[in-house]
Amino acid sequence: MKTKLFLSGLALALCSGYSLTALSQAKPDVLVKQRQAAMTLQGKYFGPMAGMAQGKVPYRADAVAYNASLLNALSRMPWDGFTDATKDVKSAALPAIWSDAAKFKQAQDTFQNAVQALVSASKGGDEAATKAAIGAVGKACGACHQDFRQKQ
């Protein structure tokens, strides 16, 4: 009796583990929507800082620090949405993302490092250094879009 109960419990545990794994796998179109949403939010929080760095908007250190901290979290979000399963889903992603994965990974790392440098600069209180860090983030975004995103 104990053996049957044990085997039944084991079978139930294995089946529920398998079904949870199957349910947790996102569909390719959902992954694309998620990565696009993360990048849209990156633009939302980067835009005001770019305006400040260009002198189009008055510089506010508190706003830069806040937006930089949010951008730091967002900078890590979209990348797991670029799986092989999403190659054929309609988006602005260029095939180079998958054919030159090492270069794409390097572009991600460059962007994330630039964002982390911006976070550090925004805490330092030096407006010129912070504006330079904002510019570096903008260049990292632009370089990645140039190589891996269709022209819009």
DSSP file with accessible surface (Angstrom, degrees, kcal/mol):
  #  RESIDUE AA STRUCTURE BP1 BP2  ACC     N-H-->O    O-->H-N    N-H-->O    O-->H-N    TCO  KAPPA ALPHA  PHI   PSI    X-CA   Y-CA   Z-CA
    1    1 A M     >        0   0  188      0, 0.0     4,-2.2     0, 0.0     5,-0.2   0.000 360.0 360.0 360.0 -43.2    0.0    0.0    0.0
    2    2 A K  H  >  +     0   0  181      1,-0.2     4,-2.6     2,-0.2     5,-0.2   0.877 360.0  52.8 -64.4 -36.0    2.8    2.4    0.9
    3    3 A T  H  > S+     0   0   99      2,-0.2     4,-2.9     1,-0.2     5,-0.2   0.920 109.3  48.0 -65.7 -43.8    4.5    1.6   -2.4
    4    4 A K  H  > S+     0   0  156      2,-0.2     4,-2.5     1,-0.2    -2,-0.2   0.915 113.3  48.2 -63.1 -41.7    1.4    2.4   -4.4
    5    5 A L  H  X S+     0   0  130     -4,-2.2     4,-2.5     2,-0.2    -2,-0.2   0.930 112.9  48.3 -64.7 -43.0    0.9    5.6   -2.5
    6    6 A F  H  X S+     0   0  134     -4,-2.6     4,-2.7     1,-0.2    -2,-0.2   0.935 113.0  46.9 -62.7 -47.6    4.5    6.6   -3.1
    7    7 A L  H  X S+     0   0   98     -4,-2.9     4,-2.6     2,-0.2    -1,-0.2   0.888 112.2  50.7 -64.2 -38.0    4.4    5.8   -6.8
    8    8 A S  H  X S+     0   0   76     -4,-2.5     4,-2.4    -5,-0.2    -1,-0.2   0.926 112.2  46.9 -64.5 -43.7    1.2    7.7   -7.2
    9    9 A G  H  X S+     0   0   41     -4,-2.5     4,-2.6     2,-0.2    -2,-0.2   0.906 112.4  49.9 -64.2 -40.7    2.6   10.7   -5.4
   10   10 A L  H  X S+     0   0   80     -4,-2.7     4,-2.6     2,-0.2     5,-0.2   0.933 111.1  48.7 -64.2 -44.9    5.8   10.5   -7.5
   11   11 A A  H  X S+     0   0   50     -4,-2.6     4,-2.6     1,-0.2     5,-0.2   0.919 112.3  49.1 -61.4 -42.1    3.8   10.3  -10.7
   12   12 A L  H  X S+     0   0  124     -4,-2.4     4,-2.6     1,-0.2     5,-0.2   0.928 111.6  49.1 -63.7 -43.6    1.7   13.3   -9.7
   13   13 A A  H  X S+     0   0   58     -4,-2.6     4,-2.1     1,-0.2    -2,-0.2   0.922 113.0  46.8 -63.8 -43.6    4.8   15.3   -8.8
   14   14 A L  H  X S+     0   0  116     -4,-2.6     4,-2.2     2,-0.2    -2,-0.2   0.925 113.9  47.6 -65.6 -42.8    6.5   14.6  -12.1
   15   15 A C  H  X S+     0   0   85     -4,-2.6     4,-2.5    -5,-0.2    -2,-0.2   0.912 112.3  48.1 -67.1 -41.5    3.4   15.3  -14.2
   16   16 A S  H  X S+     0   0   54     -4,-2.6     4,-2.3    -5,-0.2    -1,-0.2   0.897 110.9  52.0 -69.1 -35.1    2.7   18.6  -12.4
   17   17 A G  H  X S+     0   0   33     -4,-2.1     4,-1.9    -5,-0.2    -2,-0.2   0.922 111.2  47.7 -63.8 -41.1    6.4   19.7  -12.8
   18   18 A Y  H  X S+     0   0  177     -4,-2.2     4,-2.3     1,-0.2    -2,-0.2   0.934 112.3  48.2 -65.6 -43.9    6.2   18.9  -16.5
   19   19 A S  H  X S+     0   0   53     -4,-2.5     4,-2.3     1,-0.2    -1,-0.2   0.883 109.6  52.7 -69.0 -34.5    2.9   20.8  -16.9
   20   20 A L  H  X S+     0   0  115     -4,-2.3     4,-1.7     2,-0.2    -1,-0.2   0.914 109.7  49.7 -65.7 -39.0    4.2   23.9  -15.0
   21   21 A T  H  X S+     0   0   76     -4,-1.9     4,-0.6     1,-0.2    -2,-0.2   0.932 111.5  48.3 -63.9 -44.5    7.3   23.9  -17.3
   22   22 A A  H >< S+     0   0   49     -4,-2.3     3,-0.7     1,-0.2    -2,-0.2   0.896 112.5  48.6 -63.6 -39.4    5.1   23.7  -20.4
   23   23 A L  H 3< S+     0   0  142     -4,-2.3    -1,-0.2     1,-0.2    -2,-0.2   0.799 105.7  58.1 -71.1 -27.9    2.8   26.5  -19.1
   24   24 A S  H 3< S+     0   0   93     -4,-1.7     2,-0.6    -5,-0.2    -1,-0.2   0.588  81.6  99.4 -82.3  -8.0    5.8   28.8  -18.2
   25   25 A Q  S << S-     0   0  138     -3,-0.7     2,-0.1    -4,-0.6    -4,-0.0  -0.692  71.6-137.2 -82.1 120.9    7.1   28.8  -21.8
   26   26 A A        -     0   0   46     -2,-0.6    -2,-0.1     1,-0.1    -1,-0.0  -0.442  17.0-111.1 -79.0 148.9    6.0   32.0  -23.5
   27   27 A K    >>  -     0   0  146     -2,-0.1     4,-2.2     1,-0.1     3,-0.6  -0.465  30.1-113.2 -72.8 150.2    4.8   32.0  -27.1
   28   28 A P  H 3> S+     0   0   47      0, 0.0     4,-2.2     0, 0.0     5,-0.2   0.879 116.3  52.1 -54.6 -42.4    7.1   33.7  -29.6
   29   29 A D  H 3> S+     0   0   72      1,-0.2     4,-2.1     2,-0.2     5,-0.1   0.864 109.0  51.2 -66.5 -29.9    4.7   36.6  -30.3
   30   30 A V  H <> S+     0   0   53     -3,-0.6     4,-2.6     2,-0.2    -1,-0.2   0.916 107.5  52.5 -70.8 -40.4    4.4   37.2  -26.6
   31   31 A L  H  X S+     0   0   24     -4,-2.2     4,-2.5     1,-0.2     5,-0.2   0.913 109.5  49.8 -60.6 -41.2    8.2   37.4  -26.2
   32   32 A V  H  X S+     0   0    4     -4,-2.2     4,-2.5     1,-0.2    -1,-0.2   0.936 111.0  48.6 -64.0 -45.1    8.3   39.9  -29.1
   33   33 A K  H  X S+     0   0  133     -4,-2.1     4,-2.3     1,-0.2    -2,-0.2   0.897 111.8  50.4 -61.5 -39.0    5.7   42.1  -27.4
   34   34 A Q  H  X S+     0   0  108     -4,-2.6     4,-2.3     2,-0.2    -2,-0.2   0.926 111.4  46.1 -67.0 -43.9    7.5   41.9  -24.1
   35   35 A R  H  X S+     0   0    8     -4,-2.5     4,-2.2     1,-0.2    -2,-0.2   0.905 113.3  50.4 -67.8 -36.3   10.8   43.0  -25.5
   36   36 A Q  H  X S+     0   0   84     -4,-2.5     4,-2.4    -5,-0.2    -1,-0.2   0.909 110.0  50.6 -65.6 -39.8    9.2   45.8  -27.5
   37   37 A A  H  X S+     0   0   52     -4,-2.3     4,-2.3    -5,-0.2    -2,-0.2   0.918 109.3  50.8 -64.3 -42.0    7.4   47.0  -24.3
   38   38 A A  H  X S+     0   0    8     -4,-2.3     4,-2.1     1,-0.2    -1,-0.2   0.920 112.2  46.8 -62.1 -41.2   10.7   47.0  -22.4
   39   39 A M  H  X S+     0   0   52     -4,-2.2     4,-2.2     2,-0.2    -1,-0.2   0.864 108.3  55.3 -71.7 -33.4   12.4   49.0  -25.1
   40   40 A T  H  X S+     0   0  101     -4,-2.4     4,-2.0     1,-0.2    -1,-0.2   0.931 109.6  47.3 -61.8 -43.1    9.4   51.4  -25.3
   41   41 A L  H  X S+     0   0   74     -4,-2.3     4,-2.1     2,-0.2     5,-0.2   0.872 106.7  57.3 -67.4 -34.5    9.9   52.0  -21.6
   42   42 A Q  H  X S+     0   0   18     -4,-2.1     4,-2.2     1,-0.2     5,-0.2   0.942 108.5  47.3 -59.0 -44.7   13.6   52.5  -22.0
   43   43 A G  H  X S+     0   0   43     -4,-2.2     4,-2.6     1,-0.2    -2,-0.2   0.882 107.9  56.5 -63.2 -38.1   12.8   55.3  -24.5
   44   44 A K  H  < S+     0   0  121     -4,-2.0    -1,-0.2     1,-0.2    -2,-0.2   0.907 115.6  35.6 -60.6 -42.6   10.3   56.8  -22.1
   45   45 A Y  H  X S+     0   0   44     -4,-2.1     4,-0.5     1,-0.2    -1,-0.2   0.742 119.5  48.9 -88.3 -21.4   12.9   57.1  -19.3
   46   46 A F  H  X S+     0   0   33     -4,-2.2     4,-2.4    -5,-0.2     3,-0.4   0.862  96.7  71.5 -82.5 -36.1   15.9   58.0  -21.5
   47   47 A G  H  X S+     0   0   37     -4,-2.6     4,-2.3     1,-0.2     5,-0.2   0.880  96.7  47.3 -49.2 -52.3   14.1   60.7  -23.6
   48   48 A P  H  > S+     0   0   55      0, 0.0     4,-1.9     0, 0.0    -1,-0.2   0.889 112.5  51.2 -61.5 -34.0   14.0   63.4  -20.8
   49   49 A M  H  X S+     0   0    0     -4,-0.5     4,-2.6    -3,-0.4    -2,-0.2   0.901 107.8  52.1 -68.9 -39.2   17.6   62.7  -20.0
   50   50 A A  H  X S+     0   0   18     -4,-2.4     4,-2.0     1,-0.2     6,-0.2   0.916 108.3  52.1 -61.7 -41.3   18.7   63.1  -23.6
   51   51 A G  H  <>S+     0   0   10     -4,-2.3     5,-2.1    -5,-0.2     6,-1.4   0.889 110.4  48.2 -61.6 -38.1   16.8   66.4  -23.7
   52   52 A M  H ><5S+     0   0    7     -4,-1.9     3,-1.1     4,-0.2    -2,-0.2   0.912 110.0  51.1 -67.9 -42.4   18.7   67.6  -20.6
   53   53 A A  H 3<5S+     0   0   32     -4,-2.6    -1,-0.2     1,-0.3    -2,-0.2   0.847 111.9  47.9 -64.5 -32.2   22.1   66.5  -22.1
   54   54 A Q  T 3<5S-     0   0  123     -4,-2.0    -1,-0.3    -5,-0.2    -2,-0.2   0.466 114.4-117.0 -87.0  -3.9   21.3   68.4  -25.3
   55   55 A G  T < 5S+     0   0   57     -3,-1.1    -3,-0.2    -4,-0.4    -2,-0.1   0.591  85.7 115.6  79.2  10.6   20.2   71.5  -23.4
   56   56 A K  S   <S+     0   0  162     -5,-2.1    -4,-0.2    -6,-0.2    -5,-0.1   0.692  78.9  36.0 -82.2 -21.6   16.7   71.3  -24.7
   57   57 A V  S    S-     0   0   62     -6,-1.4    -2,-0.2    -9,-0.1    -1,-0.1  -0.984 101.1 -96.7-130.6 139.6   15.3   70.7  -21.2
   58   58 A P        -     0   0  105      0, 0.0     2,-0.2     0, 0.0    -6,-0.1  -0.322  46.7-108.7 -58.0 137.7   16.5   72.2  -18.0
   59   59 A Y        -     0   0   50     -7,-0.2     2,-0.4    -8,-0.1   -10,-0.1  -0.499  37.3-178.5 -71.5 130.8   18.9   69.9  -16.2
   60   60 A R     >  -     0   0  132     -2,-0.2     4,-2.2     1,-0.1     3,-0.2  -0.932  15.9-161.1-132.9 110.1   17.5   68.3  -13.0
   61   61 A A  H  > S+     0   0   52     -2,-0.4     4,-2.6     1,-0.2     5,-0.2   0.864  91.9  54.2 -59.7 -37.8   19.8   66.0  -11.1
   62   62 A D  H  > S+     0   0  100      1,-0.2     4,-2.2     2,-0.2    -1,-0.2   0.906 109.0  48.0 -66.5 -38.9   17.0   64.3   -9.2
   63   63 A A  H  > S+     0   0   13     -3,-0.2     4,-2.9     2,-0.2     5,-0.3   0.904 111.8  50.1 -67.5 -39.3   15.1   63.5  -12.5
   64   64 A V  H  X S+     0   0    0     -4,-2.2     4,-3.0     2,-0.2     5,-0.2   0.940 111.0  48.5 -64.3 -46.0   18.3   62.1  -14.0
   65   65 A A  H  X S+     0   0   36     -4,-2.6     4,-2.0     2,-0.2    -2,-0.2   0.923 114.7  46.0 -61.3 -42.5   19.0   59.9  -11.0
   66   66 A Y  H  X S+     0   0  134     -4,-2.2     4,-1.9     2,-0.2    -2,-0.2   0.956 116.3  43.3 -64.7 -51.5   15.4   58.6  -10.9
   67   67 A N  H  X S+     0   0   17     -4,-2.9     4,-2.8     1,-0.2    -2,-0.2   0.881 112.2  54.2 -65.0 -36.9   15.3   57.9  -14.7
   68   68 A A  H  X S+     0   0    0     -4,-3.0     4,-2.3    -5,-0.3    -1,-0.2   0.898 106.9  51.3 -64.1 -39.2   18.7   56.4  -14.7
   69   69 A S  H  X S+     0   0   58     -4,-2.0     4,-1.5    -5,-0.2    -1,-0.2   0.910 113.0  44.7 -66.7 -38.6   17.8   53.9  -11.9
   70   70 A L  H  X S+     0   0   49     -4,-1.9     4,-2.6     2,-0.2    -2,-0.2   0.915 112.0  52.2 -69.4 -41.1   14.7   52.8  -13.9
   71   71 A L  H  X S+     0   0    1     -4,-2.8     4,-2.2     1,-0.2    -2,-0.2   0.877 103.9  59.1 -62.2 -34.3   16.7   52.6  -17.1
   72   72 A N  H  < S+     0   0   36     -4,-2.3     4,-0.4     2,-0.2    -1,-0.2   0.932 109.4  42.3 -60.8 -45.1   19.2   50.4  -15.2
   73   73 A A  H >< S+     0   0   40     -4,-1.5     3,-1.3     1,-0.2     4,-0.3   0.940 115.8  49.3 -66.5 -44.1   16.4   47.9  -14.4
   74   74 A L  H >< S+     0   0   13     -4,-2.6     3,-1.4     1,-0.3    -2,-0.2   0.788  96.0  72.3 -67.1 -25.6   14.9   48.1  -17.9
   75   75 A S  T 3< S+     0   0    0     -4,-2.2    -1,-0.3     1,-0.3    -2,-0.2   0.688 100.0  46.4 -66.5 -15.7   18.3   47.6  -19.6
   76   76 A R  T <  S+     0   0  126     -3,-1.3     4,-0.3    -4,-0.4    -1,-0.3   0.503  98.8  75.1-100.3  -6.1   18.3   44.0  -18.5
   77   77 A M  S X  S+     0   0  101     -3,-1.4     3,-0.6    -4,-0.3     4,-0.2   0.885  83.8  50.3 -83.2 -42.7   14.8   43.1  -19.6
   78   78 A P  G >  S+     0   0    1      0, 0.0     3,-1.9     0, 0.0     4,-0.2   0.765  88.0  80.9 -75.5 -18.5   14.4   42.8  -23.4
   79   79 A W  G >  S+     0   0   32      1,-0.3     3,-1.6     2,-0.2    -2,-0.1   0.790  83.6  57.9 -66.8 -32.1   17.2   40.4  -24.2
   80   80 A D  G <  S+     0   0  123     -3,-0.6    -1,-0.3    -4,-0.3     3,-0.1   0.626  95.9  69.1 -74.2  -4.9   15.6   37.1  -23.2
   81   81 A G  G <  S+     0   0    2     -3,-1.9     2,-0.9    -4,-0.2    -1,-0.3   0.469  78.3  82.5 -87.6  -2.0   12.9   37.9  -25.8
   82   82 A F    <   +     0   0   32     -3,-1.6     2,-0.2    -4,-0.2    -1,-0.2  -0.535  63.7 146.6-100.2  64.5   15.3   37.5  -28.7
   83   83 A T    >   -     0   0   51     -2,-0.9     3,-1.9   -55,-0.1     4,-0.3  -0.578  64.9-107.2 -94.5 164.4   15.1   33.7  -28.9
   84   84 A D  G >  S+     0   0  114      1,-0.3     3,-1.5    -2,-0.2     4,-0.3   0.825 117.9  66.7 -58.0 -29.7   15.4   31.6  -32.1
   85   85 A A  G 3  S+     0   0   63      1,-0.3     3,-0.3     2,-0.1    -1,-0.3   0.706  97.4  54.1 -66.2 -17.9   11.6   31.0  -31.8
   86   86 A T  G X  S+     0   0    0     -3,-1.9     3,-1.3     1,-0.2    -1,-0.3   0.445  76.8  99.8 -96.7   0.7   11.0   34.7  -32.5
   87   87 A K  T <  S+     0   0  105     -3,-1.5    -1,-0.2    -4,-0.3    -2,-0.1   0.850  88.7  39.5 -52.7 -41.5   13.0   34.9  -35.7
   88   88 A D  T 3  S+     0   0  160     -3,-0.3     2,-0.4    -4,-0.3    -1,-0.3   0.401  88.4 107.2 -97.2   3.7    9.9   34.7  -37.9
   89   89 A V  S <  S-     0   0   39     -3,-1.3     2,-0.2     1,-0.1    -3,-0.0  -0.668  83.8-103.4 -82.0 133.3    7.6   36.9  -35.8
   90   90 A K        +     0   0  200     -2,-0.4     2,-0.3     2,-0.1    -1,-0.1  -0.377  69.3 121.6 -61.5 123.3    7.0   40.3  -37.5
   91   91 A S  S    S-     0   0   25      2,-0.2   -59,-0.0    -2,-0.2    59,-0.0  -0.939  75.3 -93.7-163.6-179.2    9.1   42.9  -35.8
   92   92 A A  S    S+     0   0   19     -2,-0.3    58,-3.3    58,-0.1     2,-0.2   0.409  81.4 122.4 -87.3   1.9   11.8   45.5  -36.6
   93   93 A A  B     -A  149   0A  19     56,-0.2    56,-0.2     1,-0.1    -2,-0.2  -0.464  58.0-136.5 -68.4 132.4   14.5   43.0  -35.6
   94   94 A L    >   -     0   0   46     54,-2.1     3,-2.1    -2,-0.2     4,-0.3  -0.590  19.8-114.9 -86.9 153.0   17.0   42.3  -38.3
   95   95 A P  T >> S+     0   0   97      0, 0.0     4,-2.3     0, 0.0     3,-1.4   0.745 107.5  79.9 -58.3 -21.4   18.2   38.8  -39.0
   96   96 A A  H 3> S+     0   0   30      1,-0.3     4,-2.3     2,-0.2     8,-0.2   0.761  77.6  71.9 -59.4 -23.5   21.7   39.9  -37.9
   97   97 A I  H <4 S+     0   0    7     -3,-2.1    -1,-0.3     1,-0.2     7,-0.2   0.909 111.6  27.6 -57.4 -40.1   20.5   39.4  -34.3
   98   98 A W  H X4 S+     0   0   40     -3,-1.4     3,-0.7    -4,-0.3    -2,-0.2   0.793 121.9  51.1 -94.5 -30.9   20.6   35.7  -34.9
   99   99 A S  H 3< S+     0   0  102     -4,-2.3    -3,-0.2     1,-0.3    -2,-0.2   0.775 123.5  30.2 -79.4 -24.9   23.3   35.4  -37.5
  100  100 A D  T 3X S+     0   0   70     -4,-2.3     4,-2.1    -5,-0.3     3,-0.3  -0.481  73.0 156.0-128.0  61.2   25.8   37.5  -35.5
  101  101 A A  H <> S+     0   0   58     -3,-0.7     4,-2.8     1,-0.2     5,-0.2   0.827  70.8  57.4 -59.5 -34.7   24.7   36.7  -32.0
  102  102 A A  H  > S+     0   0   77      1,-0.2     4,-2.3     2,-0.2    -1,-0.2   0.923 108.4  45.9 -65.2 -42.3   28.2   37.5  -30.5
  103  103 A K  H  > S+     0   0   83     -3,-0.3     4,-2.2     2,-0.2    -1,-0.2   0.885 112.6  51.2 -67.2 -37.3   28.0   41.1  -31.9
  104  104 A F  H  X S+     0   0   11     -4,-2.1     4,-2.2    -8,-0.2    -2,-0.2   0.925 110.1  49.2 -65.1 -42.3   24.4   41.4  -30.7
  105  105 A K  H  X S+     0   0  104     -4,-2.8     4,-2.5     1,-0.2    -2,-0.2   0.907 109.7  52.2 -63.1 -40.2   25.5   40.3  -27.2
  106  106 A Q  H  X S+     0   0  127     -4,-2.3     4,-2.7     1,-0.2    -1,-0.2   0.911 108.1  51.2 -63.0 -40.3   28.4   42.7  -27.3
  107  107 A A  H  X S+     0   0   18     -4,-2.2     4,-2.3     2,-0.2    -2,-0.2   0.905 109.9  50.1 -64.3 -39.3   25.9   45.5  -28.1
  108  108 A Q  H  X S+     0   0   21     -4,-2.2     4,-2.8     2,-0.2    -2,-0.2   0.935 112.0  47.3 -60.9 -48.2   23.7   44.5  -25.2
  109  109 A D  H  X S+     0   0   57     -4,-2.5     4,-2.8     2,-0.2     5,-0.2   0.896 110.2  52.2 -62.7 -40.9   26.7   44.5  -22.9
  110  110 A T  H  X S+     0   0   74     -4,-2.7     4,-2.3     2,-0.2    -1,-0.2   0.929 111.9  46.9 -60.8 -44.7   27.9   47.9  -24.2
  111  111 A F  H  X S+     0   0    9     -4,-2.3     4,-2.5     2,-0.2    -2,-0.2   0.952 113.4  47.1 -61.9 -49.6   24.4   49.4  -23.5
  112  112 A Q  H  X S+     0   0   28     -4,-2.8     4,-2.4     1,-0.2    -2,-0.2   0.902 112.6  49.8 -63.2 -39.4   24.1   47.9  -20.0
  113  113 A N  H  X S+     0   0   97     -4,-2.8     4,-2.3     2,-0.2    -1,-0.2   0.894 110.3  50.6 -65.3 -39.7   27.6   49.1  -19.1
  114  114 A A  H  X S+     0   0   14     -4,-2.3     4,-2.1    -5,-0.2    23,-0.2   0.903 110.5  49.4 -64.2 -39.8   26.8   52.6  -20.4
  115  115 A V  H  X S+     0   0    0     -4,-2.5     4,-2.5     2,-0.2    -2,-0.2   0.924 110.3  50.1 -65.8 -42.7   23.6   52.6  -18.3
  116  116 A Q  H  X S+     0   0   88     -4,-2.4     4,-2.2     1,-0.2    -2,-0.2   0.899 109.8  50.9 -63.2 -38.0   25.5   51.5  -15.2
  117  117 A A  H  X S+     0   0   55     -4,-2.3     4,-2.8     2,-0.2    -1,-0.2   0.888 108.9  52.4 -65.6 -36.1   28.1   54.2  -15.8
  118  118 A L  H  X S+     0   0    0     -4,-2.1     4,-2.8    15,-0.2    -2,-0.2   0.919 107.0  51.7 -64.6 -43.2   25.2   56.7  -16.1
  119  119 A V  H  X S+     0   0   16     -4,-2.5     4,-1.1     2,-0.2    -2,-0.2   0.945 112.6  46.1 -58.2 -46.3   23.7   55.5  -12.7
  120  120 A S  H >X S+     0   0   83     -4,-2.2     4,-0.7     1,-0.2     3,-0.6   0.928 113.5  48.5 -63.0 -45.5   27.1   56.1  -11.1
  121  121 A A  H >X>S+     0   0   21     -4,-2.8     3,-1.0     1,-0.2     4,-0.7   0.890 106.1  57.5 -63.2 -37.8   27.6   59.5  -12.7
  122  122 A S  H 3<5S+     0   0   13     -4,-2.8    -1,-0.2     1,-0.3     3,-0.2   0.769 106.6  49.9 -67.2 -22.3   24.1   60.6  -11.7
  123  123 A K  H <<5S+     0   0  169     -4,-1.1    -1,-0.3    -3,-0.6    -2,-0.2   0.638  99.7  67.7 -85.7 -16.2   25.0   59.9   -8.0
  124  124 A G  H <<5S-     0   0   63     -3,-1.0    -2,-0.2    -4,-0.7    -1,-0.2   0.675  95.6-132.2 -80.7 -21.2   28.3   61.9   -8.3
  125  125 A G  T  <5 +     0   0   65     -4,-0.7     2,-0.9     1,-0.2    -3,-0.1   0.490  62.4 130.5  86.1   0.9   26.7   65.3   -8.7
  126  126 A D     >< -     0   0   92     -5,-0.6     4,-2.4     1,-0.2    -1,-0.2  -0.798  40.9-164.6 -92.6 107.3   28.9   66.3  -11.6
  127  127 A E  H  > S+     0   0   86     -2,-0.9     4,-2.8     1,-0.2     5,-0.2   0.900  87.0  50.0 -60.8 -42.6   26.5   67.7  -14.3
  128  128 A A  H  > S+     0   0   71      1,-0.2     4,-2.2     2,-0.2    -1,-0.2   0.923 112.4  47.1 -64.6 -42.4   29.1   67.5  -17.1
  129  129 A A  H  > S+     0   0   41      2,-0.2     4,-2.1     1,-0.2    -1,-0.2   0.893 112.8  50.0 -66.0 -38.3   30.1   63.9  -16.3
  130  130 A T  H  X S+     0   0    1     -4,-2.4     4,-2.4    -9,-0.2    -2,-0.2   0.921 110.1  49.5 -66.5 -42.9   26.4   63.0  -16.1
  131  131 A K  H  X S+     0   0   57     -4,-2.8     4,-2.2     1,-0.2    -2,-0.2   0.894 110.3  51.2 -64.5 -36.9   25.6   64.6  -19.5
  132  132 A A  H  X S+     0   0   68     -4,-2.2     4,-2.0     2,-0.2    -1,-0.2   0.904 109.7  50.1 -64.9 -39.5   28.6   62.8  -21.0
  133  133 A A  H  X S+     0   0   14     -4,-2.1     4,-1.9     2,-0.2    -2,-0.2   0.878 108.1  52.9 -66.6 -37.3   27.3   59.5  -19.6
  134  134 A I  H  X S+     0   0    2     -4,-2.4     4,-2.4     1,-0.2    -2,-0.2   0.931 108.3  51.3 -61.9 -43.7   23.8   60.2  -21.0
  135  135 A G  H  X S+     0   0   34     -4,-2.2     4,-2.4     1,-0.2    -2,-0.2   0.889 106.8  53.5 -60.5 -38.7   25.5   60.7  -24.4
  136  136 A A  H  X S+     0   0   48     -4,-2.0     4,-2.1     2,-0.2    -1,-0.2   0.887 108.1  50.1 -65.4 -37.4   27.3   57.4  -24.1
  137  137 A V  H  X S+     0   0    0     -4,-1.9     4,-2.5   -23,-0.2    -2,-0.2   0.939 110.2  50.8 -65.2 -44.1   23.9   55.6  -23.5
  138  138 A G  H  X S+     0   0   25     -4,-2.4     4,-2.6     1,-0.2    -2,-0.2   0.905 109.8  49.6 -60.2 -40.9   22.5   57.3  -26.5
  139  139 A K  H  X S+     0   0  168     -4,-2.4     4,-2.6     2,-0.2    -1,-0.2   0.896 109.8  51.5 -66.0 -38.4   25.4   56.2  -28.7
  140  140 A A  H  X S+     0   0    9     -4,-2.1     4,-1.9     2,-0.2    -2,-0.2   0.917 111.5  47.4 -65.4 -41.1   25.0   52.6  -27.4
  141  141 A C  H  X S+     0   0   35     -4,-2.5     4,-2.5     1,-0.2    -2,-0.2   0.951 113.8  47.3 -61.7 -49.9   21.3   52.7  -28.3
  142  142 A G  H  X S+     0   0   38     -4,-2.6     4,-2.5     1,-0.2    -2,-0.2   0.884 109.8  52.2 -62.4 -40.1   22.0   54.1  -31.7
  143  143 A A  H  X S+     0   0   50     -4,-2.6     4,-1.7     2,-0.2    -1,-0.2   0.918 111.7  46.5 -64.1 -41.3   24.8   51.7  -32.5
  144  144 A C  H  X S+     0   0   14     -4,-1.9     4,-2.5    -5,-0.2     5,-0.2   0.934 113.4  48.4 -66.8 -44.6   22.6   48.7  -31.7
  145  145 A H  H  X S+     0   0   72     -4,-2.5     4,-1.7     1,-0.2    -2,-0.2   0.884 108.2  56.0 -64.0 -36.2   19.6   50.0  -33.6
  146  146 A Q  H  < S+     0   0  127     -4,-2.5    -1,-0.2    -5,-0.2    -2,-0.2   0.905 119.3  30.4 -62.4 -41.3   21.9   50.7  -36.6
  147  147 A D  H  < S+     0   0   56     -4,-1.7    -2,-0.2    -5,-0.2    -1,-0.2   0.732 133.2  26.3 -89.5 -25.5   23.1   47.1  -36.8
  148  148 A F  H  < S+     0   0    8     -4,-2.5   -54,-2.1    -5,-0.2     2,-0.4   0.349 105.7  68.3-128.0   5.9   20.1   45.2  -35.5
  149  149 A R  B  < S-A   93   0A  94     -4,-1.7   -56,-0.2    -5,-0.2     3,-0.1  -0.993  77.4-113.3-132.9 137.7   16.9   47.1  -36.1
  150  150 A Q        -     0   0  101    -58,-3.3     2,-0.1    -2,-0.4    -2,-0.1  -0.305  46.3 -95.2 -61.8 146.4   15.1   48.0  -39.4
  151  151 A K              0   0  168     -5,-0.1    -1,-0.1     1,-0.1    -5,-0.0  -0.409 360.0 360.0 -63.5 136.9   15.1   51.7  -40.2
  152  152 A Q              0   0  165     -2,-0.1    -1,-0.1    -3,-0.1    -3,-0.0  -0.782 360.0 360.0-105.6 360.0   11.8   53.3  -39.0
